[in-house]
Amino acid sequence: MAREERMIEPFAEGQIRKGCVSFGVGSYGYDFRLGSVYRIYCGGPGDLLDPKSPDESLFEELEGEYCDIPPRSMALGQSLEYFRIPRSILTICTGKSTYARCGLVVNVTPFEPEWEGFATLSLSNTAPSPVRVYSGEGIGQLVFLESDEDCQTSYKDKKGKYQAQEGIVHSKIE
């Protein structure tokens, strides 16, 4: 279904594991990859992160083969894959255990029916040391839940504010 519906592009048929954090088709889901652009939080203890009024100047943009997330800090990243979720599908997103074992929490919200775009990821380092994440390698897992019928109102129907997002998108209120 994923290939026919163009749900995931680029799409890795099997699970790629050798020499990297795994990605691709798994038993009941898809392990997606991290892109190469990051926004690293560079603010201080007195700075406020407000989802209703994001201050993008508190983030430094970096592009590269990897990103070192400072201790007890966070970065924003983007999926390498572009997703198109069918009207009868909802995804649940989780981080990969390889990174969890280093203290990294990957937060991605569910992909609603008929949402499409690159996923913006919140990467939180809970460890007392920097954690390195690798571009082009696995960062999270999607589990797909399919309904017997299409949803009544999809993300596209609602004209969702993060529809077809490209690049790392900070929070926004409409």
MARKOLTI-531145 format. One line per 4 residues: number of its first residue (from 0); for each residue x, y, z of C-alpha. Coordinates in steps of 0.02 Angstrom, whole numbers. Example, Ala and Ser with C-alpha at 12.3 -4.5 7.8 and 13.67 -1.06 7.14 Angstrom:
! residues 2
0	615 -225 390 ~ 684 -53 357 $
! end
This chain:
! residues 174
0	0 0 0 ~ 139 123 45 ~ 220 111 -126 ~ 56 115 -225 $
4	-12 265 -128 ~ 157 354 -128 ~ 140 366 61 ~ 327 376 93 $
8	458 451 -24 ~ 595 399 -34 ~ 539 225 17 ~ 660 90 82 $
12	588 -82 40 ~ 677 -183 172 ~ 755 -139 338 ~ 929 -68 311 $
16	1038 -108 463 ~ 1220 -133 421 ~ 1332 6 486 ~ 1192 128 527 $
20	1044 161 639 ~ 916 52 550 ~ 779 119 436 ~ 650 55 313 $
24	506 -69 320 ~ 493 -162 485 ~ 375 -297 548 ~ 226 -182 578 $
28	288 -10 532 ~ 417 98 449 ~ 576 166 526 ~ 600 339 453 $
32	761 438 434 ~ 826 604 492 ~ 864 740 365 ~ 1024 844 367 $
36	958 1013 427 ~ 943 1050 613 ~ 892 1195 723 ~ 985 1183 888 $
40	917 1275 1039 ~ 1046 1405 1092 ~ 943 1505 1217 ~ 977 1514 1402 $
44	884 1474 1563 ~ 794 1643 1562 ~ 729 1626 1384 ~ 549 1574 1358 $
48	495 1446 1230 ~ 315 1497 1192 ~ 217 1392 1066 ~ 101 1540 1034 $
52	245 1657 995 ~ 400 1560 943 ~ 564 1655 945 ~ 663 1576 803 $
56	816 1677 853 ~ 837 1555 1000 ~ 886 1421 873 ~ 1044 1407 770 $
60	1029 1320 601 ~ 1155 1186 558 ~ 1169 1069 409 ~ 1280 917 403 $
64	1309 730 415 ~ 1270 732 601 ~ 1216 846 741 ~ 1281 847 920 $
68	1138 897 1036 ~ 1205 982 1193 ~ 1175 905 1365 ~ 998 932 1432 $
72	951 1031 1278 ~ 854 1005 1119 ~ 856 1024 932 ~ 727 1021 794 $
76	753 910 644 ~ 658 854 492 ~ 619 684 420 ~ 712 638 262 $
80	551 559 197 ~ 399 652 133 ~ 236 573 193 ~ 62 565 116 $
84	-58 481 237 ~ -217 405 161 ~ -388 452 230 ~ -410 283 317 $
88	-240 283 405 ~ -172 359 566 ~ 8 338 623 ~ 84 328 795 $
92	264 388 803 ~ 398 335 925 ~ 584 359 942 ~ 709 221 909 $
96	781 124 1055 ~ 959 149 992 ~ 943 335 1031 ~ 835 310 1186 $
100	980 214 1262 ~ 1084 373 1245 ~ 954 480 1332 ~ 875 552 1175 $
104	686 575 1170 ~ 613 591 995 ~ 444 676 997 ~ 337 668 842 $
108	149 687 846 ~ 36 563 756 ~ 12 589 570 ~ -174 616 546 $
112	-274 551 398 ~ -233 651 241 ~ -88 744 321 ~ 62 762 207 $
116	234 838 220 ~ 404 819 298 ~ 389 786 485 ~ 466 912 604 $
120	547 819 749 ~ 588 876 925 ~ 748 793 985 ~ 772 812 1173 $
124	936 762 1253 ~ 902 710 1434 ~ 1082 651 1459 ~ 1221 747 1548 $
128	1330 732 1391 ~ 1305 780 1209 ~ 1213 654 1101 ~ 1256 635 916 $
132	1118 600 790 ~ 1156 549 611 ~ 1080 622 453 ~ 1008 495 331 $
136	989 361 465 ~ 841 298 567 ~ 771 415 700 ~ 593 356 732 $
140	465 222 696 ~ 291 242 624 ~ 156 117 665 ~ 9 123 544 $
144	-169 99 603 ~ -297 70 466 ~ -483 93 491 ~ -619 -6 401 $
148	-689 160 339 ~ -625 332 298 ~ -623 462 436 ~ -763 589 442 $
152	-648 741 443 ~ -467 730 387 ~ -320 846 421 ~ -337 907 241 $
156	-523 942 267 ~ -479 1047 421 ~ -349 1141 319 ~ -220 1096 452 $
160	-86 1226 482 ~ 57 1104 457 ~ -9 1031 294 ~ 123 1004 158 $
164	259 1081 266 ~ 433 1090 194 ~ 583 1127 302 ~ 582 1134 491 $
168	423 1221 547 ~ 413 1302 719 ~ 249 1301 815 ~ 114 1417 755 $
172	-60 1472 808 ~ -190 1527 682 $
! end
